[in-house]
Amino acid sequence: MELATCLSQCEAMIQKGSSSFYNAFRYLPSPRREAVYVIYAFCRIIDDAVDEPDLSPFTIDEIESKFTHLEEADRHFIWPSLRWLFATFPVTKTPFFKQMEGQRRDFTLTHYDSMDQLEEYCYLVAGTVGEMLLPVLHDHPDKNIVEAGIWLGKAMQIVNIVRDVGEDQRRERRYLPLDLFARHGYSEEDFQEGVIDERFRQLIQELDERSRSWFIRGMQGIETYAPQSAFSVELAASLYAAILDEVRAADYQVFTKRAIVGSLSKLKLYAEIKKKYMLLSEANERSAVSL
């Protein structure tokens, strides 16, 4: 398989699978842009192996085996793409293996008891994505930048959990933890019946607040990124946080409705963040001239 064809297929996966990520990262320069597409495509393949096994080209065991012996893996566009990724950027395999560990949990841990359990899961399936992306998006990520990237990934996973309550329920999964239920007087029976009342609204609001606080932590050090990377990261975070706004606008109906950020809202966010970075660029230019 020609590398260009493989990378194009990775792009097609992100374009189809996540308009938010695609719209945020397609403005990156090459080769950062293609590297993000490869990481997304592989994470999507891992996720599909667990959530959509009938449609997946591999089982999770096959993915892990081929990834372990990446130099020998063939017959799918993802393997040459990954070999290119590791040859081009200082990405390590560790967060990918942790991602697989997190996805495997969906086979055995389908109903969560505590926020501590949920946060660990959020790290494994999403915080690790921050660890994967940072060597691509940031030229010299230190410990604090890596931690921020992890917080950003975890914030996005909370958004996924809130958005997908109904879909996960139909898969017989409950990521909303029981200790959160207890704090708001909400029961498992209420959850199974899809009850939306003030108790449930407050429960989701607590997750909303937690996610937004993690987004704030995730944006720490954003000024140390290359401007184009910073723009894409901030846009991705804003598009994801906007999903929480849509949940609120729908009066927290997450059992039968999937919150989607409309095209006009996306364009507005893009324009706001683009303006911000244009003003920053102009200020930096004026500062450089004055020196």
C-alpha positions in Angstrom: 0.0 0.0 0.0 1.3 3.4 -0.9 1.7 5.7 2.2 -0.3 8.5 0.6 -3.3 6.2 0.1 -3.0 4.9 3.7 -2.9 8.4 5.1 -5.9 9.4 3.0 -7.9 6.5 4.4 -7.0 7.7 7.9 -8.3 11.2 7.0 -11.5 9.6 5.6 -12.0 7.9 9.0 -11.8 11.0 11.1 -13.9 13.0 8.6 -16.7 10.4 8.9 -16.3 9.6 12.6 -15.9 12.9 14.2 -16.7 16.2 12.6 -15.6 18.1 15.7 -12.0 16.6 15.6 -11.8 16.9 11.8 -12.9 20.5 11.8 -10.5 21.3 14.6 -7.3 19.6 13.3 -7.6 19.9 9.5 -6.1 23.4 9.8 -2.8 22.0 11.1 0.2 22.1 8.7 1.6 18.8 7.3 2.9 16.4 8.7 1.2 17.3 12.1 -2.2 17.1 10.4 -1.7 13.6 8.9 -0.3 12.4 12.2 -3.5 13.4 14.1 -5.5 11.6 11.5 -3.5 8.4 12.0 -3.9 8.6 15.8 -7.6 9.1 15.5 -8.0 6.3 13.0 -6.2 3.8 15.2 -8.1 4.8 18.3 -11.3 4.4 16.3 -10.3 0.9 15.1 -9.6 0.0 18.8 -12.9 1.4 19.9 -14.8 -0.4 17.1 -13.3 -3.7 17.9 -15.1 -3.5 21.3 -18.2 -1.5 20.4 -18.9 -2.8 16.9 -17.1 -6.1 16.7 -19.2 -7.3 13.7 -18.1 -4.4 11.7 -14.5 -4.3 12.9 -11.7 -5.7 10.7 -9.9 -7.0 13.8 -10.6 -8.2 17.3 -9.0 -6.3 20.1 -6.5 -9.3 20.6 -5.5 -9.1 16.9 -5.0 -5.4 17.2 -2.8 -5.7 20.2 -0.8 -8.5 18.6 -0.3 -6.6 15.3 0.6 -3.4 17.1 3.1 -5.3 19.3 4.8 -6.6 16.1 4.1 -3.5 14.1 7.0 -3.9 11.6 5.4 -7.2 10.4 1.8 -6.0 10.3 0.2 -5.7 6.9 -3.0 -6.0 4.8 -4.6 -2.9 6.3 -3.9 0.8 5.8 -3.4 1.5 9.5 -0.2 -0.4 9.9 1.9 1.5 7.3 0.3 4.7 8.7 1.4 3.9 12.2 4.9 3.0 11.1 5.1 6.4 9.4 3.8 8.1 12.6 6.5 6.5 14.8 9.2 7.3 12.3 8.1 10.9 12.0 7.3 12.0 15.6 8.6 10.9 19.0 5.4 9.1 19.9 5.7 6.0 22.1 3.6 2.9 22.2 2.8 3.0 25.9 -0.4 5.2 25.7 -1.7 3.1 22.8 -1.5 -0.1 25.0 -3.2 1.8 27.8 -5.9 2.8 25.4 -6.5 -0.9 24.6 -6.5 -1.7 28.3 -9.3 0.9 28.8 -11.3 -0.4 25.9 -11.1 -3.9 27.2 -12.8 -2.8 30.4 -16.0 -2.4 28.5 -16.1 -6.2 28.4 -16.0 -6.6 32.1 -16.8 -3.3 33.8 -20.1 -2.0 32.4 -21.7 -0.4 35.5 -19.7 2.1 37.5 -19.8 2.5 41.3 -17.6 5.6 41.9 -16.2 8.7 40.3 -12.7 7.4 41.0 -13.5 4.4 38.8 -14.9 6.6 36.1 -11.9 9.0 36.2 -9.5 6.1 35.8 -11.5 4.9 32.8 -11.5 8.4 31.4 -7.7 8.4 31.6 -7.3 5.1 30.0 -9.6 5.7 27.0 -9.1 9.4 26.5 -6.3 10.9 28.7 -4.0 8.6 26.8 -5.1 10.3 23.6 -3.6 13.5 25.0 -0.4 11.6 25.6 -0.4 10.3 22.0 -1.1 13.7 20.5 1.4 15.9 22.4 4.6 14.8 20.7 2.8 15.7 17.4 1.2 19.0 18.5 3.9 20.4 20.8 7.6 20.7 20.0 8.9 20.3 23.6 6.1 19.0 25.9 7.2 19.0 29.6 5.5 17.2 32.5 3.0 20.0 33.0 2.0 20.1 29.4 1.6 16.3 29.3 -0.6 16.5 32.4 -2.7 19.2 30.8 -3.1 17.1 27.7 -4.4 14.2 29.9 -6.9 16.5 31.7 -8.2 17.7 28.3 -8.7 14.1 27.1 -10.5 13.2 30.3 -12.7 16.3 30.0 -13.7 15.2 26.5 -14.5 11.7 27.7 -16.9 13.1 30.3 -18.7 14.9 27.5 -18.9 11.6 25.5 -20.4 9.9 28.5 -23.0 12.6 29.0 -23.9 12.8 25.3 -24.1 9.0 25.0 -26.1 8.0 28.1 -29.0 6.6 26.0 -26.8 4.8 23.5 -24.7 3.2 26.3 -27.9 2.2 28.2 -29.0 0.3 25.1 -25.7 -1.5 25.2 -26.4 -2.3 28.8 -23.7 0.0 30.1 -23.9 2.7 32.8 -21.0 5.0 33.1 -22.8 7.4 35.4 -21.5 6.2 38.8 -23.6 5.1 41.8 -22.0 7.5 44.2 -23.2 10.4 41.9 -26.7 8.8 42.0 -26.6 8.7 45.8 -25.6 12.4 46.1 -28.6 13.4 44.1 -31.2 10.9 45.4 -31.4 9.2 42.0 -31.8 5.4 41.7 -30.7 2.7 39.3 -34.4 2.1 38.7 -34.9 5.7 37.7 -32.0 5.3 35.3 -33.4 2.2 33.7 -36.7 4.0 33.2 -35.0 7.1 31.7 -36.4 9.4 34.4 -35.4 13.1 33.8 -36.3 15.3 36.7 -34.5 17.8 38.9 -32.4 15.1 40.5 -31.2 13.9 37.2 -30.5 17.4 36.0 -28.4 18.2 39.0 -26.5 14.9 38.5 -25.7 15.8 34.9 -24.9 19.4 36.0 -22.3 18.0 38.4 -20.6 16.1 35.6 -20.9 19.2 33.4 -19.1 21.3 36.0 -16.4 18.6 36.5 -15.8 18.4 32.8 -15.5 22.2 32.4 -13.0 22.3 35.3 -11.0 19.7 33.5 -11.1 21.7 30.3 -9.7 24.6 32.2 -6.8 22.4 33.4 -6.4 21.0 30.0 -5.8 24.5 28.5 -2.9 25.3 30.9 0.2 26.1 28.9 -1.6 26.4 25.6 0.5 29.5 24.9 3.6 27.2 24.7 2.2 25.4 21.6 3.0 26.4 18.1 0.2 28.9 17.2 -1.5 26.5 14.6 -1.4 23.7 17.1 -2.8 25.9 19.9 -5.6 27.1 17.6 -6.6 23.5 16.8 -6.5 22.3 20.4 -8.5 25.3 21.6 -11.0 24.8 18.8 -11.4 21.1 19.6 -11.9 21.8 23.3 -14.5 24.5 22.5 -16.4 22.3 20.1 -16.5 19.5 22.7 -17.6 21.8 25.5 -20.4 23.1 23.3 -21.9 19.6 23.3 -22.6 20.2 27.0 -24.4 23.5 26.1 -26.6 21.5 23.7 -27.4 18.9 26.4 -28.5 21.8 28.7 -30.5 23.3 25.8 -32.3 20.0 25.4 -33.3 20.0 29.1 -30.9 17.1 29.7 -32.8 14.6 27.4 -29.8 12.3 26.9 -31.8 9.0 26.9 -33.4 9.4 23.6 -31.6 12.4 22.0 -27.9 12.7 21.1 -26.7 16.3 21.5 -25.1 17.7 18.3 -23.5 21.1 17.8 -25.1 22.7 14.8 -23.1 24.0 11.8 -23.9 27.6 12.7 -22.6 27.2 16.2 -19.5 25.5 14.9 -18.8 28.4 12.5 -19.3 30.9 15.3 -16.8 29.1 17.5 -14.4 28.9 14.7 -14.7 32.6 13.9 -14.3 33.6 17.6 -11.1 31.5 18.1 -9.7 32.5 14.7 -10.1 36.1 15.7 -8.4 35.5 19.0 -5.4 34.0 17.3 -5.2 36.7 14.6 -5.1 39.3 17.4 -2.4 37.4 19.2 -0.4 37.1 16.0 -0.7 40.8 15.4 0.3 41.6 19.0 3.4 39.4 18.7 4.4 41.0 15.4 4.1 44.5 17.0 6.2 43.3 20.0 8.8 41.9 17.7 9.0 45.2 15.8 9.4 47.2 18.9 12.3 45.1 20.0 
